[in-house]
């Protein structure tokens, strides 16, 4: 039995693997504003959902300003792993989505193929936290004012008290 053909077979298999790895295109993370340049290509985008709407069985999530941003299209019957009411669930959140950029009615749209291609990567700062911080600041200002009044009162009492 001859083993001389094994090194050639291994080299051939290794070359095939290297070629296959090079043939797979890397999916690029792009800015929403340049999405029109990537029509026909698979990309990843990340941004805040500024608007969301349901049009029959398609939910469209708007990233960036209307007219200059990108719409992320979720086809609900094909992708039933999405949360209930995705137009409400994703609204206002920062998401990362992967898919094919296409032109829909003259505007760039990212066609999502799977529910796993959309993930929440952040939440915008909580508006309630801002209100709570303002209330905390107001309480602290009042406490400082009360302390200043008490110090002034003690200083007046000190001056009015006869010294032995």
N, C-alpha and C positions, 0 to 999 in steps of 0.2 A: 504494500500500500504506500503510495507516494503522498508526502505532506508538502511538497514544494508549491502546490497551488494555493495553500492556505494564506501565505502572506499577500498574494495578489488579491485574493477574495476579501481579506480584511482591509486592504488599501482601497479597494473598490467600494466597499461598504462605508468606509470612513469618508471618502470623497462624496458619496451620495448624501450622507448626513450633513456634511458641510454645505453642499449645494442647496439642500432643502432648507437649512437654517438661513441661508442668505436669501432664498426666494421668499420667505415669509417677511412681509413688510411690517416694519415697526409702526404701531399706532402712536400718533403724535398728539401731545397735549397742546391745544392751540387757544389763542385768545378769541373770545366771541366775535370781536370786531373784524377779524380776518376770515371768518367762516366762508364768505363767498369765494375766496380763493381756493377752497378745498372741496368744491362740488365734485362728487364722484369718488371721494376718498373717505376712508374710515379714519375718524379722529376721536379725541377725547376733549371735552370742554368742561369748564368749571365756572360757575357763577351763581348769582342770586336770581331766584325766580321772581320777576317783577310783576307778572300777570299770568293768569291761567284760565283756560276755558275748555269746556267740553263741546265738541261738535259731533253729535251722534256717537259713534264708537271710538272717536279719536280725542284724546286729551292733548292740548297744546300748551306747553309751558314756555313762557317768554323769558329769555335770559337777556339782560341788558335793555337799553331803551328801545321802544317800538320803532320799527323802521330801520334801525341800525344794529339791532341785536340778532339773536338767533332763536328760532322756535325749536323746542324739543318735542317731537311727536311720539306719543304713546298710543299704540293701537290696542285698546283694551280687550277685545275678544281673543286676539292672538296672544296676549300677554296677561293672562288672568292672575298672575302672581303679584300684581300691584296691589297696594293698599286700597281699601274702599275709598271712593272719591279722591283720586290722586290730585285733581285740580285744587282741592282744599288742603290735602296732606302736604304737598310740596310748596304751596304758595308762601312766599316770603323767606324760604329756606335757601341755603347755599348748597347746590348739588353738583355732583360730577356725573357726566353722562358720556357714554361711548356709543358710536354708531356711524352710519353713512350720511354724509352731508349731501343733500339734494336741493334742487331749486323747486319751491312750491309757490306758485302764483308770483314768481319773480323774486321771492325772498328765500334766504337760506334756511333750511330746516334739517335738523338732525333726526334721522329715522332710527329709533331704538329697536333693537331686535329681541331683547330679553329684559325681563325685570331686573336681572342681576347687573345690567349695564347702567343702572341708575342708582346712585347712593347719595345720602345726605352727608355732607362733609362739615357742615357748620350751621349754626343758627345765628341770625342777626342779633345784635344786642337787644336784650329784653327792654321794652319800653317801660314796663312796670318797675324794673330795677332803677331806671332813671328817675321815675317819680318818687320812689322810696328814697333815693339818694338826696333829692331836693328836700324831702320832708326831714330827713336826718340832719341836713345842713341847717334848716330852719330851727330845729330843736336845739342844735349846738349853739347857734347864734343867740337864741333866747337864754340858754344856760350861761353863756359868757356875759350877756347883759345883766342877768340876775347876780352873778358873782361880782361884777364891777359895781353894781348898786350896793351890794353888801359891804364890799371893801370901803366904798365912799362913806357909808353909814358908820362903819367901825372907826374910820379916821375922824369923822365929825365927833363921835362920842368920846374918842380919846382926847381930842382938843378941849371938849367941854368938861371933862372930868378934872376936878382940882388935883394938883400934884401935892403930895405930903412933904 
